């Protein structure tokens, strides 16, 4: 486990889990705006280009400015609460006023199965993504040790940040289309609520979603929102390893200080 050395016995398994949870909580707050922009791009049928007059969004800065102007600052944290609890409905919350409004409307109009839309591409993608992320992280860690040996704890934290960011970029790119399929399938059935965002489509399943995107939007359609997604992956993965290692270091420092005080006493 990254940051947990069982031989040193500095951080226990429970403490390592607590450090990981704290890192994830802080990380989600910081990257939520990028997630909101990514989802807006993923759900837009129109080409993400300023040359297309029907495109509501066509760039990260332009999208951020328009969301802020039309919906206010809080819009960048839409879906933040369900995201913290790993809710499947994060994408759908983007088009509703609140988490409660989204849950009630989705249940009344579509029934309980609506909360599991997009589950197939999620299951297909989650295992290779997690595996690729940690595999590339370990490979990059070993490579960095060979090229530039770490000197001191601060240098080690920077190395963790860089290796984590690169691992996130590579793994996210390889599995990105599945994330887009998931978001498209999750918001099916809410066409009326999505009219303000542009064209809408109805998909009958994962394969139908793939076929329609390929036919209407081309191969590039599978990677809509990739730029904010990669930016988020780099920042998110880098920060989560950084915060994780930092929290583990703080726990070790606190335990060592406490031990030193006991010896002095």
Secondary structure, DSSP 8 states (H G I E B T S, - for coil): -TT--TTTTSS-HHHHHHHHHHHHHHHHHHHHHHHHHHHHHHH--S-S-TT-TT-S--SHHHHHHHHHHHH-GGGGGTTHHHHHTT-TTHHHHTTSSSHHHHHHHHHHHH-GGGGGTTHHHHHHHHHHHHHHHHHHHHHHHHHHHHHS---HHHHHHHHHHHHHHHHHHHHHHHHHHHHHHHHHHHTTT-HHHHGGGS-----SSHHHHHHHHHHHH-GGGGGTTHHHHHHHHHHHHHHHHHHHHHHHHHHHHHHHHHHHHHHH-
